Amino acid sequence: MDTRTRTVTRRPLTLIGAGGVIAAGVIALAGCASPGASTNADGPQIVATTTQVGDFTRELLGGDAEITQLLSPGQSAHGFDPSAAQLLALTNADALVVNGGGLESWLDDAVEASGFDGVLIDASTGIELFGTDDHAHDDEADASEDEHDDAHDEHDDAADDAHDDAADDEHEGHDHGDGNPHIWTDPELAERMVENIADGLATIDGLDAASLEANETAYLAKLDALDEWIDENVEQVPPAERLLVTNHDAFTYFVDAYDVTFVGSIIPSFDDNAEPSAAEIDELVAKIESTGVSAVFSEASLSPKAAETIAAESGVTVYSGPDALYGDSLGEAGSEGETYLGSQLHNARLILESWGVVPTALPAALQG
């Protein structure tokens, strides 16, 4: 029986419905095709911001549209600055797919500069966010199974209501507040993201509705299999031993989904541009030593130096290089993190390994 909870801190959200439209002034731009673009010049032009929503969009559309992905593998969304060529792609786009949740703080300026006037699809629609420093699940670790189930149901009901309300709202400025936008680290929330993207794409002329629906159904089945596989393997570890230290605070939703205790992050923020102070590093080392954490995880898109230093000071294993986690970004072509599914299997396998678990065989839906 699944006793996990997706309890989150309630906060107001600026929600962008799948049919939201933005109009802005047009500027003259010149450039060439952007990295991450797939070509179908005869079909609709779709722009996606991050590597995760880019991958979701490609899974849904296959070759039915030209997809330009703004962020390259390994590139952070927090301090991104689109090029002239990317703004030109946005000018010509029929739709723009965004992570939302305040992740793309540069997006409003890019929309205004490009004159984008297509359909804006916010993958975070209806998903409520944790606050920046909120790991309330740790405080509830001793709650009863019934309390966990009730909280999970309450969150799902609230999210469904928010999703329905958002359908009638138009975009009037993004929410760049204090919510943690790394929602994709929970595969169940990734399913909601995919559903939101599919709903938005269904409004675009020139796309094959039957193909879109079939691709959505197939991909959601894979995400559901991923969630179940991670859950059954995490359940092999007693809750008190599910301890995690990462490079920055990008795994809040993964931690909540699988009842993991987040001991701390090297960068004490969900923004990977921040830097830890000497006092914060000392505090994290002390936490590692006092809790019995066995490993420190670097992230593929960040320098491993701080993680390696803290692991050495604490006398624990560091996961870096090819064993770093995929957090803010998916990996380069040919890496285990090239796709969302690959990145999550990679992350889960390494975290489980750090807890002494040999993962079970992958379900058929995730093989091949």
C-alpha positions in Angstrom: 0.0 0.0 0.0 1.4 3.4 -1.0 1.6 5.6 2.1 3.6 8.4 0.6 2.4 12.0 0.9 2.7 14.9 -1.4 1.9 17.4 1.4 3.1 20.9 0.4 3.0 24.4 1.8 0.1 26.4 0.4 1.0 29.6 -1.4 -0.8 31.8 -3.9 0.3 31.0 -7.5 0.1 33.0 -10.7 -1.3 30.3 -13.0 -1.0 30.4 -16.7 -3.7 28.4 -18.5 -2.9 26.3 -21.5 -4.7 28.8 -23.8 -3.0 31.9 -22.3 -1.8 34.4 -25.0 0.8 37.1 -24.7 1.2 40.0 -27.2 4.2 42.4 -27.1 6.2 44.7 -29.4 8.2 43.2 -32.2 11.9 43.9 -32.7 14.1 43.0 -35.7 16.3 40.0 -35.0 18.8 37.9 -37.0 20.3 34.5 -36.2 20.5 30.8 -37.0 18.8 27.7 -35.6 19.0 27.3 -31.9 20.6 24.2 -30.2 18.1 21.6 -29.2 15.9 22.2 -32.2 14.1 19.4 -34.1 13.1 20.2 -37.6 9.7 20.1 -39.3 9.5 23.4 -41.1 6.0 22.6 -42.5 4.5 22.1 -39.1 3.8 24.4 -36.1 6.8 26.0 -34.5 7.1 25.2 -30.8 9.6 26.7 -28.3 10.4 25.0 -25.0 12.5 26.6 -22.3 14.2 24.0 -20.1 15.7 20.6 -21.0 12.9 18.8 -19.0 10.0 20.5 -20.6 11.8 20.2 -24.0 12.0 16.4 -23.5 8.4 16.2 -22.4 7.3 18.1 -25.5 9.4 16.0 -27.9 7.8 12.8 -26.3 4.4 14.2 -26.9 4.9 15.5 -30.5 7.5 13.2 -32.0 8.1 14.7 -35.4 4.9 16.6 -35.8 6.3 20.0 -35.1 9.6 21.9 -35.1 10.7 22.2 -31.4 13.3 24.7 -30.4 14.7 24.2 -26.9 16.2 27.3 -25.4 18.4 25.8 -22.7 21.2 23.4 -23.7 22.0 20.2 -21.6 23.9 21.2 -18.5 22.8 24.8 -18.6 21.0 26.4 -15.6 17.7 28.2 -16.0 18.3 30.5 -13.1 20.7 32.9 -14.9 19.9 32.2 -18.5 20.0 34.9 -21.1 18.5 34.0 -24.5 20.5 34.8 -27.7 19.2 36.8 -30.6 18.6 33.6 -32.6 16.6 32.2 -29.8 14.5 35.3 -29.5 13.9 35.0 -33.3 12.6 31.5 -32.8 10.3 32.8 -30.1 9.1 35.5 -32.4 8.0 32.9 -34.9 6.7 30.4 -32.4 3.1 29.1 -32.3 3.5 28.0 -28.7 5.9 28.5 -25.8 6.2 25.7 -23.3 7.6 26.8 -19.9 8.4 25.0 -16.6 6.7 27.8 -14.7 6.7 28.1 -10.9 9.0 31.1 -11.1 12.0 29.1 -12.6 12.4 31.2 -15.7 12.9 34.7 -14.2 14.1 36.0 -17.5 11.0 34.9 -19.4 8.9 38.1 -19.3 11.8 40.2 -20.8 12.3 37.6 -23.5 8.6 37.6 -24.4 8.5 41.3 -24.6 11.7 41.6 -26.6 10.7 38.9 -29.1 7.1 40.0 -29.6 5.9 36.4 -29.0 2.1 36.3 -29.5 1.4 32.5 -29.5 0.0 30.2 -26.9 1.8 30.0 -23.6 1.8 26.6 -21.9 2.8 26.6 -18.3 3.7 23.0 -17.2 3.3 24.0 -13.5 -0.4 24.9 -13.8 -2.3 23.5 -10.8 0.8 22.3 -8.9 1.3 24.0 -5.5 4.9 24.9 -4.6 7.0 24.4 -1.5 8.4 27.5 0.0 12.2 28.0 -0.5 13.2 26.5 2.8 10.3 24.2 3.4 10.9 20.6 4.2 7.8 20.2 6.3 7.8 16.4 5.5 10.7 15.9 7.9 8.6 17.3 10.8 5.8 14.9 9.9 7.9 11.8 9.8 6.1 10.3 12.8 2.6 11.0 11.6 0.2 8.1 11.2 -0.5 6.4 7.9 -4.0 7.8 7.9 -2.8 11.4 8.3 -0.3 10.9 5.4 -3.1 9.6 3.2 -5.5 12.4 4.1 -2.8 15.0 3.4 -2.1 13.4 0.0 -5.8 13.5 -0.9 -6.1 17.1 0.3 -3.2 18.2 -1.9 -4.5 16.4 -5.0 -8.0 17.9 -4.6 -6.5 21.4 -4.2 -4.3 21.0 -7.2 -7.2 19.7 -9.3 -9.3 22.8 -8.3 -6.4 25.1 -9.1 -6.0 23.5 -12.5 -9.7 23.9 -13.3 -9.7 27.6 -12.2 -6.6 28.3 -14.2 -8.1 27.3 -17.5 -10.1 30.6 -17.6 -7.2 32.9 -16.6 -4.9 34.8 -18.9 -1.2 35.4 -18.3 -0.6 38.8 -16.7 3.0 38.4 -15.5 4.9 35.5 -14.1 5.2 34.6 -10.5 8.9 35.0 -9.6 8.3 34.6 -5.8 9.8 32.3 -3.3 8.4 29.0 -4.4 10.7 26.1 -5.2 10.2 25.4 -9.0 12.0 22.0 -9.2 8.7 20.1 -9.5 9.9 17.6 -12.1 12.0 15.7 -9.5 8.7 14.0 -8.4 7.6 11.7 -11.2 4.0 12.0 -10.2 4.2 15.8 -10.6 6.1 15.2 -13.9 2.9 13.4 -15.0 0.9 16.6 -14.2 3.4 18.6 -16.2 3.0 16.3 -19.2 -0.8 16.5 -19.0 -0.6 20.3 -18.9 1.7 20.4 -21.9 -0.5 18.0 -23.8 -3.6 20.1 -23.0 -1.9 23.2 -24.3 -0.6 21.5 -27.5 -4.0 20.2 -28.3 -5.1 23.8 -29.0 -2.4 24.3 -31.7 -3.6 24.1 -35.3 -1.7 21.7 -37.5 -0.9 19.0 -34.9 -2.3 15.5 -35.1 -4.7 15.2 -32.2 -4.8 11.4 -32.3 -1.0 11.1 -32.4 -0.7 13.6 -29.5 -3.2 11.6 -27.4 -1.6 8.3 -28.1 1.9 9.7 -27.3 0.6 11.2 -24.0 -1.0 7.9 -22.9 2.2 5.9 -23.7 4.5 8.4 -21.9 2.3 8.8 -18.9 2.4 5.0 -18.5 6.2 5.1 -18.4 6.2 7.9 -15.8 3.8 5.9 -13.7 6.1 2.9 -14.0 9.0 5.0 -13.0 7.2 6.3 -9.9 6.2 2.8 -8.8 9.8 1.4 -9.4 11.4 4.2 -7.3 8.8 3.7 -4.6 9.2 0.0 -4.3 13.0 0.3 -4.1 13.0 3.1 -1.6 10.6 1.1 0.6 13.5 -1.3 1.2 15.2 1.3 3.3 13.9 2.2 6.8 12.7 5.9 6.8 15.2 6.9 9.4 18.0 5.8 7.0 16.8 7.7 4.0 19.2 10.6 4.2 20.2 12.9 1.4 22.8 15.7 0.9 22.9 17.4 -2.5 24.7 20.2 -4.2 21.8 22.6 -4.0 18.2 22.5 -2.9 16.8 21.0 -6.2 15.3 17.8 -4.9 12.6 18.9 -2.5 9.8 17.3 -4.4 11.7 14.0 -4.7 12.4 14.1 -1.0 8.7 14.7 -0.2 7.5 12.0 -2.6 9.5 9.2 -1.1 9.7 10.2 2.5 13.4 11.0 2.5 15.1 13.2 5.1 16.9 16.1 3.5 19.9 16.8 5.7 21.0 19.8 3.7 22.6 21.1 0.6 26.0 22.6 -0.1 24.4 25.7 -1.7 21.6 26.6 0.8 19.2 27.7 -1.9 17.2 26.4 -4.9 19.1 28.9 -7.0 22.4 27.3 -8.1 24.0 30.7 -8.6 24.2 31.2 -4.8 27.3 30.4 -2.8 27.6 28.9 0.7 29.4 30.8 3.4 32.2 29.2 5.5 29.8 29.0 8.5 27.2 27.2 6.3 29.7 24.7 5.1 30.8 24.0 8.7 27.2 23.6 9.7 26.6 21.1 6.9 29.7 19.1 7.9 28.4 18.9 11.4 25.0 17.7 10.3 26.5 15.0 8.1 28.6 13.7 11.0 25.8 13.8 13.5 23.1 12.2 11.3 25.2 9.4 9.8 24.9 10.5 6.2 27.0 8.2 4.0 27.3 10.2 0.9 27.3 13.7 -0.6 25.9 14.2 -4.1 27.2 16.7 -6.6 25.2 17.7 -9.6 26.1 17.3 -13.3 25.5 21.0 -14.1 27.6 22.3 -11.2 31.2 22.3 -10.2 31.9 19.3 -7.9 34.7 21.0 -5.9 32.6 22.0 -2.9 30.9 18.6 -2.7 34.2 16.9 -2.9 35.7 19.1 -0.1 32.7 18.6 2.2 32.7 14.9 1.6 36.4 14.7 2.4 36.0 16.8 5.6 33.1 14.5 6.7 34.8 11.3 5.7 31.9 10.2 3.5 31.6 9.1 -0.2 31.2 11.8 -2.9 29.2 11.1 -6.0 30.5 13.4 -8.8 31.6 13.2 -12.4 29.5 10.6 -14.2 27.9 9.7 -10.9 26.7 13.2 -10.2 22.9 13.7 -10.0 20.9 15.4 -12.8 19.2 18.3 -11.1 18.5 21.5 -12.9 19.3 20.1 -16.3 19.3 16.9 -18.3 22.6 15.6 -19.6 24.4 15.7 -22.9 23.4 13.3 -25.8 24.7 9.8 -25.0 24.7 10.3 -21.3 22.4 8.5 -18.9 20.7 11.8 -18.2 19.9 12.5 -21.9 16.2 12.1 -21.3 14.0 12.8 -18.3 13.3 9.1 -17.8 17.1 8.3 -18.0 18.0 11.1 -15.6 15.5 9.9 -13.0 16.6 6.3 -13.2 20.2 7.4 -12.9 19.5 9.6 -9.9 17.4 7.0 -8.1 19.9 4.2 -8.8 22.8 6.2 -7.3 20.8 7.4 -4.2 19.6 3.8 -3.6 23.2 2.6 -4.0 24.4 5.1 -1.3 21.8 3.5 1.0 23.1 0.0 0.3 20.2 -1.0 -1.9 20.6 -3.1 -5.1 17.7 -1.9 -7.2 15.2 -4.4 -8.7 15.0 -5.0 -12.4 13.3 -2.3 -14.4 9.7 -2.8 -15.4 9.0 -3.7 -19.1 7.7 -0.1 -19.7 11.1 1.3 -18.9 13.3 -1.2 -20.7 14.8 -0.5 -24.2 
